[in-house]
Amino acid sequence: MAEKLATMNLGGTIVPNVTLMGTAGLQTNMDRRPENITAIRADTIEIGERLRPLDPKRVKEIAESIREVGLLHPIGVKRSAKPGGPHRLIYGYHRVEAVRLLAKDDPTQVMIGAAIYPAKMPDWACKMDEITENLFRKNLTPKENEAHTALYGGYLKKHGMVKEAKPGPKPKGDDRNGYAELPTVTEKLVADLGINDKSVQNRIRNAANSAERLGVVIDGPKTPEALTGDELIAIGEAAQMAAELDKEEAAKKGKSPRRINPHEPAGPTTVTVRLDTIDVKPFIDFCRKRLNGEHKPMSLDMLRAYRKALDELIAEYEAKTE
């Protein structure tokens, strides 16, 4: 679990220097930047509602890692508006619970390194930081990945961090002097998540499909540019619910849902399709899945190349039978 990040030493615990980091390029003013890094008591942190439920197995794994090598990445907390009040957790739920677990056997382990964010940090910015942590540091299932991407894009749009696909009035609120230079939501997602624009489109479309199965009504194209910020957030929340239902169903069957590790490249995928049949539907279904797939998806250009090659093959064998 060790991560190669800029670090500083804090009372024997190694944590990254978040003042050098910023959250995916989103921290554009001091309301959304950590004030400092310090050690606080894990048992005094207010958890609040989380985007993802606690995974006890992961808590134990993190606790063992902390026991062996220490904490390599701090949690993020929002300072209490009341002097002496509890800090509210922004990100690092599993790390907090891991330290609390260690403290049960050793009370000296109760302290945890934390990036302290200002009390006036907006709640939506806290949520974005949690989403960012999940996208970059957690092993997400494909559906969770899609849900988080939709949520991330929704907050980007809703709070004026990207410009709409069509020209519109300059957004109000935070400093928007550079609005003309803002990227579109797709461009921002590509830059921040390190994926291509086709993967962005696929993630949003798949999240929208999951949301529709839970009753979310979506009018119009299911694209990041066409959907409003509120629509993307609603899609992301419903898709996250669908992901949790999938995990519950898998648990009932004694299976573990497939996960995506954002730090590891996808391995080769082998798919076998029977073509020695009159029914062409399996092949069409295969092509459709590849077109909609996230890992090494089939592009329309590739499909057109297949069509051209098949036409040439058909013409070749038609010439032999004439």
TORKOL-4160 file (C-alpha; in steps of 0.2 Angstrom, whole numbers, padded with zeros to 4 digits, m for minus):
322
<pt num="1" X="0000" Y="0000" Z="0000"/>
<pt num="2" X="0015" Y="0011" Z="0000"/>
<pt num="3" X="0013" Y="0026" Z="m0012"/>
<pt num="4" X="0026" Y="0037" Z="m0020"/>
<pt num="5" X="0021" Y="0054" Z="m0015"/>
<pt num="6" X="0029" Y="0070" Z="m0009"/>
<pt num="7" X="0030" Y="0067" Z="0010"/>
<pt num="8" X="0034" Y="0076" Z="0026"/>
<pt num="9" X="0038" Y="0068" Z="0043"/>
<pt num="10" X="0025" Y="0070" Z="0057"/>
<pt num="11" X="0029" Y="0063" Z="0073"/>
<pt num="12" X="0036" Y="0047" Z="0066"/>
<pt num="13" X="0021" Y="0045" Z="0054"/>
<pt num="14" X="0025" Y="0048" Z="0036"/>
<pt num="15" X="0011" Y="0058" Z="0026"/>
<pt num="16" X="0011" Y="0067" Z="0009"/>
<pt num="17" X="0013" Y="0085" Z="0009"/>
<pt num="18" X="m0004" Y="0090" Z="0002"/>
<pt num="19" X="0001" Y="0108" Z="0000"/>
<pt num="20" X="0011" Y="0102" Z="m0015"/>
<pt num="21" X="m0004" Y="0092" Z="m0022"/>
<pt num="22" X="m0021" Y="0099" Z="m0023"/>
<pt num="23" X="m0036" Y="0088" Z="m0027"/>
<pt num="24" X="m0036" Y="0085" Z="m0046"/>
<pt num="25" X="m0033" Y="0103" Z="m0050"/>
<pt num="26" X="m0049" Y="0108" Z="m0042"/>
<pt num="27" X="m0043" Y="0118" Z="m0027"/>
<pt num="28" X="m0043" Y="0135" Z="m0035"/>
<pt num="29" X="m0045" Y="0146" Z="m0019"/>
<pt num="30" X="m0041" Y="0145" Z="m0001"/>
<pt num="31" X="m0058" Y="0139" Z="0005"/>
<pt num="32" X="m0054" Y="0122" Z="m0003"/>
<pt num="33" X="m0035" Y="0121" Z="0002"/>
<pt num="34" X="m0029" Y="0112" Z="0017"/>
<pt num="35" X="m0023" Y="0124" Z="0030"/>
<pt num="36" X="m0010" Y="0112" Z="0038"/>
<pt num="37" X="m0006" Y="0094" Z="0042"/>
<pt num="38" X="m0006" Y="0088" Z="0060"/>
<pt num="39" X="m0010" Y="0073" Z="0071"/>
<pt num="40" X="m0027" Y="0072" Z="0078"/>
<pt num="41" X="m0036" Y="0059" Z="0088"/>
<pt num="42" X="m0045" Y="0046" Z="0077"/>
<pt num="43" X="m0059" Y="0043" Z="0090"/>
<pt num="44" X="m0065" Y="0061" Z="0090"/>
<pt num="45" X="m0068" Y="0063" Z="0071"/>
<pt num="46" X="m0086" Y="0065" Z="0065"/>
<pt num="47" X="m0089" Y="0052" Z="0051"/>
<pt num="48" X="m0105" Y="0058" Z="0044"/>
<pt num="49" X="m0113" Y="0051" Z="0028"/>
<pt num="50" X="m0101" Y="0042" Z="0016"/>
<pt num="51" X="m0103" Y="0039" Z="m0002"/>
<pt num="52" X="m0097" Y="0020" Z="0000"/>
<pt num="53" X="m0100" Y="0009" Z="0014"/>
<pt num="54" X="m0086" Y="0002" Z="0026"/>
<pt num="55" X="m0077" Y="m0014" Z="0020"/>
<pt num="56" X="m0072" Y="m0023" Z="0036"/>
<pt num="57" X="m0059" Y="m0033" Z="0027"/>
<pt num="58" X="m0051" Y="m0018" Z="0019"/>
<pt num="59" X="m0050" Y="m0010" Z="0036"/>
<pt num="60" X="m0040" Y="m0025" Z="0043"/>
<pt num="61" X="m0029" Y="m0024" Z="0028"/>
<pt num="62" X="m0025" Y="m0005" Z="0031"/>
<pt num="63" X="m0023" Y="m0008" Z="0049"/>
<pt num="64" X="m0010" Y="m0021" Z="0046"/>
<pt num="65" X="m0001" Y="m0009" Z="0034"/>
<pt num="66" X="m0001" Y="0005" Z="0046"/>
<pt num="67" X="0006" Y="m0007" Z="0060"/>
<pt num="68" X="0020" Y="m0012" Z="0048"/>
<pt num="69" X="0025" Y="0004" Z="0039"/>
<pt num="70" X="0015" Y="0018" Z="0046"/>
<pt num="71" X="0002" Y="0030" Z="0038"/>
<pt num="72" X="0008" Y="0035" Z="0021"/>
<pt num="73" X="m0006" Y="0046" Z="0016"/>
<pt num="74" X="m0016" Y="0057" Z="0028"/>
<pt num="75" X="m0035" Y="0058" Z="0029"/>
<pt num="76" X="m0044" Y="0075" Z="0025"/>
<pt num="77" X="m0055" Y="0083" Z="0038"/>
<pt num="78" X="m0065" Y="0099" Z="0039"/>
<pt num="79" X="m0062" Y="0110" Z="0054"/>
<pt num="80" X="m0076" Y="0112" Z="0066"/>
<pt num="81" X="m0085" Y="0129" Z="0065"/>
<pt num="82" X="m0086" Y="0129" Z="0084"/>
<pt num="83" X="m0069" Y="0130" Z="0094"/>
<pt num="84" X="m0064" Y="0114" Z="0101"/>
<pt num="85" X="m0078" Y="0105" Z="0091"/>
<pt num="86" X="m0075" Y="0088" Z="0082"/>
<pt num="87" X="m0067" Y="0088" Z="0064"/>
<pt num="88" X="m0078" Y="0081" Z="0051"/>
<pt num="89" X="m0071" Y="0068" Z="0039"/>
<pt num="90" X="m0069" Y="0072" Z="0021"/>
<pt num="91" X="m0060" Y="0057" Z="0015"/>
<pt num="92" X="m0050" Y="0043" Z="0023"/>
<pt num="93" X="m0065" Y="0033" Z="0031"/>
<pt num="94" X="m0056" Y="0016" Z="0030"/>
<pt num="95" X="m0040" Y="0024" Z="0037"/>
<pt num="96" X="m0049" Y="0031" Z="0052"/>
<pt num="97" X="m0057" Y="0015" Z="0056"/>
<pt num="98" X="m0041" Y="0006" Z="0054"/>
<pt num="99" X="m0032" Y="0017" Z="0067"/>
<pt num="100" X="m0047" Y="0015" Z="0078"/>
<pt num="101" X="m0045" Y="m0004" Z="0077"/>
<pt num="102" X="m0027" Y="m0003" Z="0081"/>
<pt num="103" X="m0031" Y="0009" Z="0096"/>
<pt num="104" X="m0042" Y="m0005" Z="0104"/>
<pt num="105" X="m0026" Y="m0015" Z="0107"/>
<pt num="106" X="m0014" Y="0000" Z="0109"/>
<pt num="107" X="m0021" Y="0017" Z="0114"/>
<pt num="108" X="m0005" Y="0025" Z="0109"/>
<pt num="109" X="m0010" Y="0022" Z="0091"/>
<pt num="110" X="m0025" Y="0033" Z="0092"/>
<pt num="111" X="m0017" Y="0048" Z="0083"/>
<pt num="112" X="m0019" Y="0050" Z="0064"/>
<pt num="113" X="m0011" Y="0062" Z="0052"/>
<pt num="114" X="m0024" Y="0073" Z="0044"/>
<pt num="115" X="m0025" Y="0087" Z="0032"/>
<pt num="116" X="m0035" Y="0101" Z="0040"/>
<pt num="117" X="m0047" Y="0110" Z="0028"/>
<pt num="118" X="m0055" Y="0127" Z="0033"/>
<pt num="119" X="m0072" Y="0126" Z="0042"/>
<pt num="120" X="m0079" Y="0137" Z="0027"/>
<pt num="121" X="m0075" Y="0124" Z="0014"/>
<pt num="122" X="m0091" Y="0121" Z="0004"/>
<pt num="123" X="m0100" Y="0104" Z="0007"/>
<pt num="124" X="m0100" Y="0101" Z="m0011"/>
<pt num="125" X="m0081" Y="0103" Z="m0012"/>
<pt num="126" X="m0079" Y="0090" Z="0002"/>
<pt num="127" X="m0090" Y="0078" Z="m0008"/>
<pt num="128" X="m0079" Y="0081" Z="m0023"/>
<pt num="129" X="m0063" Y="0077" Z="m0013"/>
<pt num="130" X="m0071" Y="0061" Z="m0007"/>
<pt num="131" X="m0075" Y="0056" Z="m0025"/>
<pt num="132" X="m0058" Y="0060" Z="m0030"/>
<pt num="133" X="m0050" Y="0049" Z="m0017"/>
<pt num="134" X="m0061" Y="0035" Z="m0022"/>
<pt num="135" X="m0057" Y="0037" Z="m0041"/>
<pt num="136" X="m0038" Y="0038" Z="m0038"/>
<pt num="137" X="m0035" Y="0027" Z="m0023"/>
<pt num="138" X="m0048" Y="0014" Z="m0021"/>
<pt num="139" X="m0051" Y="m0002" Z="m0030"/>
<pt num="140" X="m0068" Y="0001" Z="m0038"/>
<pt num="141" X="m0080" Y="m0010" Z="m0047"/>
<pt num="142" X="m0084" Y="m0005" Z="m0065"/>
<pt num="143" X="m0101" Y="0001" Z="m0059"/>
<pt num="144" X="m0094" Y="0011" Z="m0045"/>
<pt num="145" X="m0081" Y="0019" Z="m0057"/>
<pt num="146" X="m0095" Y="0024" Z="m0068"/>
<pt num="147" X="m0105" Y="0031" Z="m0054"/>
<pt num="148" X="m0091" Y="0041" Z="m0047"/>
<pt num="149" X="m0086" Y="0048" Z="m0064"/>
<pt num="150" X="m0104" Y="0054" Z="m0066"/>
<pt num="151" X="m0104" Y="0062" Z="m0049"/>
<pt num="152" X="m0087" Y="0070" Z="m0052"/>
<pt num="153" X="m0093" Y="0077" Z="m0069"/>
<pt num="154" X="m0110" Y="0083" Z="m0061"/>
<pt num="155" X="m0101" Y="0093" Z="m0047"/>
<pt num="156" X="m0089" Y="0101" Z="m0060"/>
<pt num="157" X="m0104" Y="0107" Z="m0070"/>
<pt num="158" X="m0115" Y="0112" Z="m0056"/>
<pt num="159" X="m0101" Y="0123" Z="m0048"/>
<pt num="160" X="m0095" Y="0131" Z="m0064"/>
<pt num="161" X="m0078" Y="0123" Z="m0065"/>
<pt num="162" X="m0081" Y="0118" Z="m0083"/>
<pt num="163" X="m0091" Y="0128" Z="m0097"/>
<pt num="164" X="m0106" Y="0121" Z="m0105"/>
<pt num="165" X="m0105" Y="0114" Z="m0123"/>
<pt num="166" X="m0115" Y="0129" Z="m0129"/>
<pt num="167" X="m0110" Y="0147" Z="m0125"/>
<pt num="168" X="m0120" Y="0154" Z="m0110"/>
<pt num="169" X="m0119" Y="0167" Z="m0097"/>
<pt num="170" X="m0104" Y="0168" Z="m0086"/>
<pt num="171" X="m0108" Y="0158" Z="m0070"/>
<pt num="172" X="m0110" Y="0167" Z="m0054"/>
<pt num="173" X="m0101" Y="0163" Z="m0037"/>
<pt num="174" X="m0083" Y="0160" Z="m0036"/>
<pt num="175" X="m0070" Y="0169" Z="m0046"/>
<pt num="176" X="m0074" Y="0165" Z="m0065"/>
<pt num="177" X="m0062" Y="0178" Z="m0073"/>
<pt num="178" X="m0055" Y="0164" Z="m0083"/>
<pt num="179" X="m0071" Y="0156" Z="m0088"/>
<pt num="180" X="m0067" Y="0158" Z="m0107"/>
<pt num="181" X="m0052" Y="0147" Z="m0104"/>
<pt num="182" X="m0062" Y="0134" Z="m0094"/>
<pt num="183" X="m0062" Y="0116" Z="m0102"/>
<pt num="184" X="m0078" Y="0107" Z="m0106"/>
<pt num="185" X="m0083" Y="0093" Z="m0094"/>
<pt num="186" X="m0077" Y="0080" Z="m0105"/>
<pt num="187" X="m0060" Y="0088" Z="m0107"/>
<pt num="188" X="m0059" Y="0091" Z="m0089"/>
<pt num="189" X="m0063" Y="0072" Z="m0085"/>
<pt num="190" X="m0050" Y="0066" Z="m0098"/>
<pt num="191" X="m0037" Y="0077" Z="m0090"/>
<pt num="192" X="m0041" Y="0073" Z="m0072"/>
<pt num="193" X="m0045" Y="0055" Z="m0073"/>
<pt num="194" X="m0031" Y="0050" Z="m0086"/>
<pt num="195" X="m0043" Y="0042" Z="m0098"/>
<pt num="196" X="m0048" Y="0046" Z="m0116"/>
<pt num="197" X="m0064" Y="0054" Z="m0121"/>
<pt num="198" X="m0072" Y="0038" Z="m0127"/>
<pt num="199" X="m0070" Y="0031" Z="m0110"/>
<pt num="200" X="m0078" Y="0046" Z="m0102"/>
<pt num="201" X="m0093" Y="0044" Z="m0114"/>
<pt num="202" X="m0094" Y="0026" Z="m0110"/>
<pt num="203" X="m0094" Y="0028" Z="m0091"/>
<pt num="204" X="m0107" Y="0041" Z="m0092"/>
<pt num="205" X="m0118" Y="0031" Z="m0103"/>
<pt num="206" X="m0117" Y="0016" Z="m0093"/>
<pt num="207" X="m0120" Y="0025" Z="m0077"/>
<pt num="208" X="m0136" Y="0033" Z="m0085"/>
<pt num="209" X="m0141" Y="0015" Z="m0090"/>
<pt num="210" X="m0139" Y="0009" Z="m0072"/>
<pt num="211" X="m0149" Y="0024" Z="m0066"/>
<pt num="212" X="m0163" Y="0021" Z="m0078"/>
<pt num="213" X="m0165" Y="0003" Z="m0072"/>
<pt num="214" X="m0168" Y="0011" Z="m0055"/>
<pt num="215" X="m0181" Y="0022" Z="m0061"/>
<pt num="216" X="m0172" Y="0038" Z="m0065"/>
<pt num="217" X="m0180" Y="0046" Z="m0081"/>
<pt num="218" X="m0167" Y="0054" Z="m0093"/>
<pt num="219" X="m0173" Y="0064" Z="m0107"/>
<pt num="220" X="m0161" Y="0067" Z="m0122"/>
<pt num="221" X="m0144" Y="0061" Z="m0125"/>
<pt num="222" X="m0134" Y="0052" Z="m0111"/>
<pt num="223" X="m0118" Y="0062" Z="m0114"/>
<pt num="224" X="m0108" Y="0073" Z="m0102"/>
<pt num="225" X="m0111" Y="0088" Z="m0112"/>
<pt num="226" X="m0130" Y="0086" Z="m0114"/>
<pt num="227" X="m0133" Y="0082" Z="m0096"/>
<pt num="228" X="m0134" Y="0096" Z="m0083"/>
<pt num="229" X="m0124" Y="0095" Z="m0067"/>
<pt num="230" X="m0140" Y="0090" Z="m0057"/>
<pt num="231" X="m0144" Y="0076" Z="m0069"/>
<pt num="232" X="m0126" Y="0070" Z="m0069"/>
<pt num="233" X="m0126" Y="0070" Z="m0050"/>
<pt num="234" X="m0143" Y="0061" Z="m0049"/>
<pt num="235" X="m0137" Y="0048" Z="m0062"/>
<pt num="236" X="m0121" Y="0045" Z="m0051"/>
<pt num="237" X="m0131" Y="0043" Z="m0035"/>
<pt num="238" X="m0143" Y="0030" Z="m0043"/>
<pt num="239" X="m0128" Y="0021" Z="m0052"/>
<pt num="240" X="m0119" Y="0020" Z="m0035"/>
<pt num="241" X="m0135" Y="0013" Z="m0027"/>
<pt num="242" X="m0135" Y="0000" Z="m0042"/>
<pt num="243" X="m0117" Y="m0004" Z="m0039"/>
<pt num="244" X="m0120" Y="m0008" Z="m0020"/>
<pt num="245" X="m0135" Y="m0019" Z="m0025"/>
<pt num="246" X="m0124" Y="m0028" Z="m0037"/>
<pt num="247" X="m0111" Y="m0031" Z="m0023"/>
<pt num="248" X="m0125" Y="m0037" Z="m0011"/>
<pt num="249" X="m0131" Y="m0049" Z="m0024"/>
<pt num="250" X="m0113" Y="m0055" Z="m0027"/>
<pt num="251" X="m0111" Y="m0058" Z="m0008"/>
<pt num="252" X="m0126" Y="m0068" Z="m0007"/>
<pt num="253" X="m0119" Y="m0080" Z="m0020"/>
<pt num="254" X="m0102" Y="m0080" Z="m0012"/>
<pt num="255" X="m0094" Y="m0071" Z="m0025"/>
<pt num="256" X="m0083" Y="m0055" Z="m0026"/>
<pt num="257" X="m0088" Y="m0041" Z="m0039"/>
<pt num="258" X="m0074" Y="m0038" Z="m0052"/>
<pt num="259" X="m0064" Y="m0022" Z="m0047"/>
<pt num="260" X="m0054" Y="m0010" Z="m0057"/>
<pt num="261" X="m0037" Y="m0005" Z="m0050"/>
<pt num="262" X="m0034" Y="0013" Z="m0057"/>
<pt num="263" X="m0015" Y="0011" Z="m0054"/>
<pt num="264" X="m0013" Y="m0005" Z="m0064"/>
<pt num="265" X="m0015" Y="m0006" Z="m0083"/>
<pt num="266" X="m0029" Y="m0017" Z="m0089"/>
<pt num="267" X="m0024" Y="m0035" Z="m0094"/>
<pt num="268" X="m0027" Y="m0043" Z="m0111"/>
<pt num="269" X="m0045" Y="m0048" Z="m0114"/>
<pt num="270" X="m0050" Y="m0064" Z="m0124"/>
<pt num="271" X="m0067" Y="m0066" Z="m0130"/>
<pt num="272" X="m0073" Y="m0081" Z="m0140"/>
<pt num="273" X="m0088" Y="m0079" Z="m0152"/>
<pt num="274" X="m0095" Y="m0093" Z="m0162"/>
<pt num="275" X="m0098" Y="m0089" Z="m0180"/>
<pt num="276" X="m0101" Y="m0106" Z="m0187"/>
<pt num="277" X="m0120" Y="m0103" Z="m0185"/>
<pt num="278" X="m0134" Y="m0096" Z="m0196"/>
<pt num="279" X="m0139" Y="m0085" Z="m0181"/>
<pt num="280" X="m0128" Y="m0069" Z="m0182"/>
<pt num="281" X="m0135" Y="m0061" Z="m0166"/>
<pt num="282" X="m0121" Y="m0068" Z="m0155"/>
<pt num="283" X="m0108" Y="m0059" Z="m0166"/>
<pt num="284" X="m0118" Y="m0043" Z="m0167"/>
<pt num="285" X="m0120" Y="m0044" Z="m0148"/>
<pt num="286" X="m0101" Y="m0046" Z="m0146"/>
<pt num="287" X="m0098" Y="m0030" Z="m0157"/>
<pt num="288" X="m0111" Y="m0020" Z="m0147"/>
<pt num="289" X="m0102" Y="m0025" Z="m0131"/>
<pt num="290" X="m0085" Y="m0020" Z="m0138"/>
<pt num="291" X="m0092" Y="m0004" Z="m0144"/>
<pt num="292" X="m0099" Y="0000" Z="m0127"/>
<pt num="293" X="m0084" Y="m0007" Z="m0117"/>
<pt num="294" X="m0072" Y="0003" Z="m0107"/>
<pt num="295" X="m0056" Y="m0008" Z="m0108"/>
<pt num="296" X="m0049" Y="m0008" Z="m0126"/>
<pt num="297" X="m0066" Y="m0004" Z="m0134"/>
<pt num="298" X="m0070" Y="m0006" Z="m0152"/>
<pt num="299" X="m0071" Y="0010" Z="m0162"/>
<pt num="300" X="m0082" Y="0013" Z="m0176"/>
<pt num="301" X="m0067" Y="0015" Z="m0187"/>
<pt num="302" X="m0062" Y="m0003" Z="m0182"/>
<pt num="303" X="m0079" Y="m0009" Z="m0186"/>
<pt num="304" X="m0079" Y="m0001" Z="m0203"/>
<pt num="305" X="m0062" Y="m0010" Z="m0206"/>
<pt num="306" X="m0070" Y="m0026" Z="m0201"/>
<pt num="307" X="m0084" Y="m0023" Z="m0213"/>
<pt num="308" X="m0072" Y="m0018" Z="m0227"/>
<pt num="309" X="m0062" Y="m0034" Z="m0224"/>
<pt num="310" X="m0078" Y="m0045" Z="m0224"/>
<pt num="311" X="m0084" Y="m0037" Z="m0240"/>
<pt num="312" X="m0067" Y="m0041" Z="m0248"/>
<pt num="313" X="m0067" Y="m0058" Z="m0242"/>
<pt num="314" X="m0085" Y="m0061" Z="m0248"/>
<pt num="315" X="m0081" Y="m0054" Z="m0265"/>
<pt num="316" X="m0066" Y="m0065" Z="m0266"/>
<pt num="317" X="m0076" Y="m0081" Z="m0263"/>
<pt num="318" X="m0090" Y="m0075" Z="m0274"/>
<pt num="319" X="m0077" Y="m0073" Z="m0288"/>
<pt num="320" X="m0071" Y="m0091" Z="m0285"/>
<pt num="321" X="m0089" Y="m0098" Z="m0287"/>
<pt num="322" X="m0094" Y="m0089" Z="m0302"/>
